[in-house]
Amino acid sequence: MDNEFKFLTSDQQIIIAPYAIKKVFGILDNIKNNIDNNENKDNLIKLEDIKSDQLKLILDYCHYYDYNPKIITYPINKEELTEFDIEIIKSLSFDKAIYLIIVANKLKCPAFVSLCNVSIALSIKSI
């Protein structure tokens, strides 16, 4: 457990993430303390409202940036977006981006929230 976190998603999938994700997911601060104090004996972090595909997308994003993703600031400078950012932005529908903002907020992952905000802003701008 020292090198990884195990998440149980709402669709009953176990997703394993490296310990480095602690730098990105603020939600893990309190959870890690509970694990260290043996309050969570199975070392499984239950994410009741988060599906495996949503968690995997956010984990992939964090992994791409070596668990140090940047928060995208406004106004949006398209030159600062990587091809990977643009690929994710293009793959998100408006509704999916809204839901992923909720998910990323639950995980306390502001960098992914900012990416979804860019997706929404660009979709509104193109209307």
Residue frames as qw, qx, qy, qz and C-alpha x, y, z in Angstrom:
[[0.000, 0.883, 0.469, 0.000, 0.00, 0.00, 0.00],
 [0.389, -0.649, 0.051, 0.652, 2.95, 2.31, 0.49],
 [0.228, -0.209, 0.522, 0.795, 3.39, 2.78, -3.25],
 [0.151, -0.258, -0.676, -0.673, -0.21, 2.86, -4.41],
 [0.433, 0.102, 0.418, -0.792, -3.81, 3.69, -3.69],
 [0.009, 0.237, 0.932, 0.274, -6.70, 1.34, -4.47],
 [0.371, 0.111, 0.102, -0.916, -10.01, 2.90, -5.42],
 [0.204, 0.353, 0.913, 0.022, -13.38, 1.14, -5.58],
 [0.154, -0.016, -0.275, -0.949, -15.58, 2.98, -8.05],
 [0.577, 0.121, 0.336, -0.735, -19.36, 3.14, -8.11],
 [0.823, 0.292, -0.303, -0.383, -19.44, 0.50, -10.88],
 [0.887, -0.372, 0.267, -0.056, -17.52, -1.84, -8.55],
 [0.783, 0.487, -0.209, 0.326, -14.18, -1.66, -10.37],
 [0.635, -0.666, 0.083, 0.383, -10.93, -1.55, -8.43],
 [0.516, 0.789, -0.089, 0.322, -8.53, 0.97, -9.92],
 [0.741, -0.444, -0.040, 0.502, -4.96, 1.11, -8.67],
 [0.281, 0.916, -0.049, 0.282, -3.07, 4.39, -8.81],
 [0.651, 0.177, -0.394, 0.625, 0.52, 5.16, -7.82],
 [0.431, -0.605, -0.415, 0.526, 1.22, 6.97, -4.58],
 [0.266, -0.031, 0.164, 0.949, 2.23, 10.04, -6.62],
 [0.134, -0.593, -0.588, -0.534, -1.46, 10.74, -7.20],
 [0.417, -0.657, -0.478, 0.407, -1.53, 12.09, -3.64],
 [0.275, -0.238, 0.076, 0.928, 0.12, 15.27, -4.99],
 [0.121, -0.161, -0.506, -0.838, -2.87, 15.84, -7.27],
 [0.492, -0.511, -0.617, -0.341, -5.93, 14.50, -5.39],
 [0.121, -0.462, 0.413, -0.775, -6.49, 16.64, -2.30],
 [0.819, -0.315, -0.116, -0.466, -9.11, 14.16, -1.10],
 [0.854, 0.067, -0.476, 0.199, -6.29, 11.73, -0.27],
 [0.083, 0.542, -0.498, 0.671, -4.86, 13.87, 2.53],
 [0.602, -0.334, 0.396, -0.607, -7.43, 12.74, 5.10],
 [0.962, 0.082, -0.130, -0.224, -7.86, 9.28, 3.61],
 [0.635, 0.419, -0.554, 0.339, -4.11, 8.55, 3.79],
 [0.165, -0.455, 0.579, -0.656, -4.14, 9.53, 7.47],
 [0.829, -0.148, 0.204, -0.499, -6.99, 7.06, 8.10],
 [0.909, 0.263, -0.322, 0.018, -5.08, 4.31, 6.28],
 [0.359, 0.498, -0.602, 0.510, -1.91, 5.05, 8.25],
 [0.361, -0.328, 0.549, -0.679, -3.92, 4.86, 11.49],
 [0.050, -0.042, -0.996, -0.053, -5.39, 1.49, 10.42],
 [0.442, 0.310, 0.419, -0.730, -8.91, 2.93, 10.28],
 [0.745, 0.464, -0.171, -0.447, -9.25, 1.56, 6.75],
 [0.636, -0.373, 0.673, 0.054, -8.01, -1.99, 7.11],
 [0.784, 0.364, 0.483, 0.142, -8.77, -3.11, 3.55],
 [0.310, -0.414, 0.328, 0.791, -6.86, -0.11, 2.13],
 [0.225, 0.456, 0.705, 0.495, -9.68, 0.41, -0.35],
 [0.064, 0.286, 0.141, -0.946, -10.87, 3.94, -1.00],
 [0.268, 0.540, 0.797, 0.049, -14.55, 3.88, -1.89],
 [0.054, 0.173, -0.202, -0.962, -15.65, 6.44, -4.47],
 [0.362, 0.396, 0.785, -0.310, -19.41, 6.08, -4.33],
 [0.444, 0.773, 0.269, -0.365, -20.34, 8.56, -7.07],
 [0.126, 0.729, -0.528, -0.417, -17.39, 8.10, -9.43],
 [0.950, 0.269, 0.117, -0.109, -17.37, 5.59, -12.28],
 [0.776, -0.259, 0.368, 0.443, -14.25, 3.76, -13.38],
 [0.570, 0.533, 0.324, 0.534, -14.08, 5.41, -16.82],
 [0.060, -0.962, -0.044, -0.261, -14.21, 8.86, -15.22],
 [0.627, -0.709, 0.278, 0.164, -11.50, 8.02, -12.72],
 [0.793, 0.046, 0.383, 0.472, -9.32, 6.44, -15.42],
 [0.395, 0.778, 0.205, 0.443, -9.57, 9.57, -17.58],
 [0.253, -0.943, 0.137, -0.167, -8.49, 11.81, -14.72],
 [0.766, -0.468, 0.367, 0.243, -5.70, 9.42, -13.72],
 [0.737, 0.360, 0.321, 0.473, -4.47, 9.27, -17.33],
 [0.159, 0.919, 0.053, 0.358, -4.41, 13.06, -17.43],
 [0.486, -0.831, 0.268, -0.032, -2.43, 13.24, -14.19],
 [0.850, -0.162, 0.380, 0.326, -0.05, 10.49, -15.33],
 [0.604, 0.656, 0.192, 0.410, 0.61, 12.31, -18.62],
 [0.045, 0.884, -0.168, 0.434, 1.84, 15.29, -16.61],
 [0.556, 0.177, -0.663, 0.470, 3.87, 13.10, -14.26],
 [0.454, -0.623, -0.607, 0.191, 1.40, 13.84, -11.46],
 [0.251, -0.469, -0.137, 0.836, 2.05, 17.55, -11.67],
 [0.275, 0.608, 0.576, 0.472, -0.60, 18.91, -14.06],
 [0.129, -0.014, -0.091, 0.987, -0.92, 22.64, -14.41],
 [0.192, 0.678, 0.595, -0.387, -4.03, 24.65, -13.70],
 [0.323, 0.430, 0.461, 0.706, -5.11, 26.40, -16.87],
 [0.096, -0.489, -0.319, 0.806, -5.57, 30.11, -16.23],
 [0.311, 0.774, 0.527, 0.161, -7.82, 32.64, -17.87],
 [0.732, 0.473, -0.062, -0.486, -7.91, 34.16, -20.34],
 [0.907, 0.022, 0.403, 0.122, -7.23, 30.95, -22.17],
 [0.126, 0.734, -0.540, -0.391, -4.02, 30.98, -24.18],
 [0.953, 0.235, 0.026, -0.191, -4.40, 28.18, -26.72],
 [0.516, 0.632, -0.549, 0.184, -0.62, 28.05, -27.17],
 [0.257, -0.488, 0.710, -0.439, -0.31, 26.82, -23.58],
 [0.881, 0.008, 0.299, -0.367, -2.54, 23.82, -24.27],
 [0.232, -0.359, 0.858, 0.284, -0.77, 20.63, -25.27],
 [0.466, 0.078, -0.684, -0.556, -2.03, 18.28, -27.95],
 [0.266, -0.195, -0.919, 0.216, -3.04, 15.96, -25.12],
 [0.134, 0.349, 0.456, -0.808, -5.13, 18.73, -23.52],
 [0.412, 0.285, -0.285, -0.817, -6.79, 19.49, -26.84],
 [0.379, -0.003, -0.889, -0.257, -7.51, 15.81, -27.45],
 [0.116, -0.333, -0.829, 0.433, -9.30, 15.54, -24.11],
 [0.213, 0.375, 0.187, -0.882, -11.16, 18.82, -24.61],
 [0.423, 0.197, -0.534, -0.705, -12.42, 17.69, -28.02],
 [0.332, -0.101, -0.935, -0.070, -13.57, 14.35, -26.60],
 [0.017, -0.317, -0.712, 0.626, -15.78, 15.96, -23.95],
 [0.094, -0.651, -0.580, -0.481, -19.40, 16.80, -24.61],
 [0.180, -0.571, 0.148, -0.787, -20.80, 19.73, -22.66],
 [0.803, -0.460, -0.074, -0.372, -22.68, 17.39, -20.30],
 [0.906, -0.048, -0.281, 0.311, -19.68, 15.12, -19.78],
 [0.363, 0.423, -0.290, 0.778, -17.46, 18.12, -18.98],
 [0.450, -0.579, 0.097, -0.673, -19.98, 19.33, -16.38],
 [0.925, -0.333, -0.125, -0.130, -20.13, 15.91, -14.74],
 [0.801, 0.149, -0.283, 0.506, -16.33, 15.57, -14.76],
 [0.025, 0.595, -0.258, 0.761, -16.05, 18.94, -13.02],
 [0.732, -0.513, 0.061, -0.445, -18.20, 17.49, -10.23],
 [0.969, -0.068, -0.165, 0.170, -16.03, 14.35, -10.12],
 [0.574, 0.390, -0.277, 0.665, -12.76, 16.31, -10.14],
 [0.262, -0.642, 0.202, -0.692, -14.09, 18.57, -7.39],
 [0.888, -0.409, -0.022, -0.210, -14.89, 15.51, -5.26],
 [0.899, 0.049, -0.135, 0.413, -11.33, 14.31, -5.79],
 [0.259, -0.909, 0.070, 0.319, -10.06, 17.85, -5.15],
 [0.652, 0.022, 0.449, 0.610, -8.18, 17.90, -8.45],
 [0.147, 0.808, 0.132, -0.555, -8.19, 21.56, -9.57],
 [0.095, -0.407, 0.632, 0.652, -6.05, 21.00, -12.67],
 [0.118, 0.260, 0.900, 0.331, -8.65, 18.69, -14.22],
 [0.110, 0.758, 0.532, -0.361, -11.44, 21.07, -13.19],
 [0.021, 0.698, -0.196, -0.689, -9.66, 23.81, -15.10],
 [0.106, -0.116, 0.818, 0.554, -9.32, 21.58, -18.17],
 [0.107, 0.533, 0.838, 0.055, -13.07, 20.87, -18.12],
 [0.043, 0.786, 0.256, -0.561, -13.76, 24.59, -17.66],
 [0.026, -0.454, 0.517, 0.726, -11.78, 25.25, -20.84],
 [0.107, 0.200, 0.912, 0.342, -13.83, 22.61, -22.66],
 [0.076, 0.720, 0.655, -0.215, -17.06, 24.28, -21.59],
 [0.023, -0.735, 0.032, 0.676, -15.80, 27.77, -22.40],
 [0.057, -0.279, 0.684, 0.672, -14.74, 26.72, -25.88],
 [0.093, 0.392, 0.890, 0.213, -18.03, 24.95, -26.54],
 [0.053, 0.797, 0.450, -0.398, -19.98, 28.04, -25.47],
 [0.070, -0.621, 0.288, 0.726, -17.77, 30.28, -27.57],
 [0.088, -0.068, 0.810, 0.575, -18.42, 28.15, -30.65],
 [0.219, 0.561, 0.780, -0.170, -22.23, 28.34, -30.26]]
